[in-house]
């Protein structure tokens, strides 16, 4: 499966459809790095409210995802920078790791912490490869999963969070295997 190709096509389509909004945000003085900073703040607020106030968590998580979508649109409308690309990547993945950590704290379980460590290792490999190695990002899927299982009245919260953490860990292991395969193929070529 070509996940990176699908993500790239999605970004290109989003940029085409939202380019006028990106230009408007630029005219207001909101560059991509400002939007990424707002994404970080709203993402941290969503994690703060995770497990204590569902509706605040949901609100700030959606705002975080919107700012994250818009920062890329603005970057492509203006001019992408290397700093901006790494800053956006760092913010997205800090939020992902913190989601696992907060789930581990809430559950009192080691599984979310292990998933966080595995994911962090795959991110570090991705960074060391200068954003060339394959990787599966988990933040958006983790947030959507949490939107569902934390909905008031949803049964089996603890079991669902444990399974979600295990799936996150498996996705990270899959990324690590893909990265090792990529490294082996690129060193042979």
C-alpha positions in Angstrom: 0.0 0.0 0.0 1.3 3.5 -0.9 0.3 5.5 2.2 2.7 8.3 1.5 1.4 8.7 -2.0 -2.2 8.9 -0.7 -1.2 11.5 1.9 0.7 13.5 -0.8 -2.3 13.5 -3.1 -4.6 14.5 -0.3 -2.4 17.5 0.6 -2.2 18.6 -3.0 -6.0 18.4 -3.4 -6.5 20.3 -0.1 -4.0 23.0 -1.2 -5.8 23.4 -4.6 -9.2 23.7 -2.9 -8.1 26.0 -0.1 -5.4 28.1 -1.8 -7.7 31.3 -1.7 -8.2 30.8 2.0 -4.4 30.4 2.4 -3.8 33.7 0.5 -6.4 35.4 2.7 -4.7 34.1 5.9 -1.4 35.4 4.6 -2.9 38.8 3.9 -3.9 38.9 7.6 -0.3 38.3 8.6 -0.8 34.6 9.6 2.1 32.7 8.1 2.5 28.9 8.3 4.6 29.0 11.4 2.1 31.1 13.3 -0.6 28.6 12.4 1.6 25.7 13.5 2.2 27.5 16.8 -1.6 27.9 17.2 -1.9 24.2 16.3 0.6 23.3 19.1 -1.3 25.4 21.7 -4.7 24.0 20.8 -3.2 20.4 20.7 -1.8 20.9 24.1 -5.1 22.2 25.4 -6.9 19.2 23.9 -4.5 16.9 25.8 -5.0 18.8 29.0 -8.8 18.2 28.8 -8.4 14.6 27.6 -10.2 12.3 30.1 -11.6 15.1 32.1 -13.8 17.3 29.9 -14.9 15.5 26.6 -16.4 18.6 24.9 -13.3 20.8 25.6 -11.1 18.0 24.4 -13.1 17.6 21.2 -13.2 21.4 20.6 -9.5 21.9 21.0 -8.6 18.7 19.1 -10.7 19.8 16.1 -9.1 23.3 16.3 -5.7 21.7 16.4 -6.5 19.6 13.3 -7.8 22.7 11.4 -4.8 24.8 12.2 -2.6 21.8 11.2 -4.4 21.6 7.8 -4.2 25.3 7.2 -0.5 25.7 8.1 0.4 23.4 5.2 -2.0 25.2 2.8 -0.4 28.6 3.8 3.1 27.2 3.4 2.4 25.9 -0.1 0.7 29.2 -1.1 3.7 31.2 0.1 6.9 29.4 0.3 7.6 26.2 2.2 10.7 26.4 4.4 12.8 23.6 5.8 12.3 25.0 9.3 8.5 25.1 8.8 8.4 21.6 7.6 10.4 20.3 10.6 8.4 22.5 13.0 5.1 21.2 11.7 6.4 17.6 11.9 7.6 18.2 15.5 4.3 19.7 16.6 2.2 16.9 15.1 4.3 14.2 16.6 4.7 15.8 20.0 0.9 15.8 20.2 0.8 12.1 19.1 3.3 11.0 21.7 1.6 13.0 24.5 -1.7 11.3 23.6 -0.1 7.9 24.3 1.5 9.2 27.4 -1.7 10.6 28.8 -3.5 7.4 28.0 -0.8 5.5 29.9 -1.2 7.8 32.8 -5.0 7.4 32.7 -4.9 3.6 32.4 -2.0 3.1 34.7 -0.7 0.7 32.0 2.6 0.3 30.3 1.2 -0.4 26.8 0.6 3.2 25.8 4.1 4.2 27.1 5.6 1.4 24.9 3.6 2.6 22.0 4.9 6.1 22.6 8.5 4.9 22.7 8.1 2.8 19.5 6.5 5.7 17.7 9.2 8.1 18.9 11.9 5.8 17.6 10.2 5.7 14.2 9.9 9.5 14.1 13.6 9.8 15.0 14.5 7.4 12.2 12.3 9.5 9.8 14.1 12.7 10.9 17.6 11.1 10.6 16.7 10.0 7.0 15.9 13.7 6.3 12.2 12.8 5.9 12.8 10.2 3.2 12.1 6.9 5.0 8.6 5.5 5.0 6.4 6.1 8.1 2.8 5.9 9.2 1.7 8.9 11.3 -0.8 8.1 14.0 -1.9 11.5 15.4 -5.1 12.0 13.4 -6.2 8.4 13.7 -5.5 8.5 17.4 -7.6 11.7 17.8 -10.5 10.2 15.8 -10.3 7.0 17.8 -10.5 9.1 21.1 -13.4 11.1 19.8 -15.4 7.9 19.5 -14.3 5.9 22.6 -14.5 9.0 24.9 -17.9 10.0 23.8 -20.1 10.1 26.9 -21.8 6.7 27.5 -19.4 4.7 25.3 -18.9 1.3 26.9 -15.7 -0.5 27.4 -13.5 2.6 27.7 -10.5 0.9 29.4 -10.5 -2.1 27.0 -10.8 0.2 24.0 -8.0 2.4 25.2 -5.8 -0.6 25.8 -6.6 -2.0 22.3 -6.0 1.4 20.8 -2.6 1.6 22.4 -1.7 -1.8 21.2 -2.8 -0.9 17.7 -0.7 2.3 17.9 2.3 0.2 18.9 1.7 -2.2 16.1 1.5 0.7 13.6 4.8 1.9 15.0 6.4 -1.5 14.6 5.1 -1.7 11.1 6.7 1.7 10.4 10.0 0.5 11.9 9.9 -2.6 9.7 9.2 -0.5 6.6 12.1 1.8 7.5 14.5 -1.1 7.9 13.4 -2.5 4.6 13.8 1.0 3.0 17.3 1.3 4.5 18.3 -2.1 3.2 17.0 -1.4 -0.3 18.7 2.0 -0.4 22.0 0.7 0.7 22.0 -2.0 -1.9 21.2 0.4 -4.7 
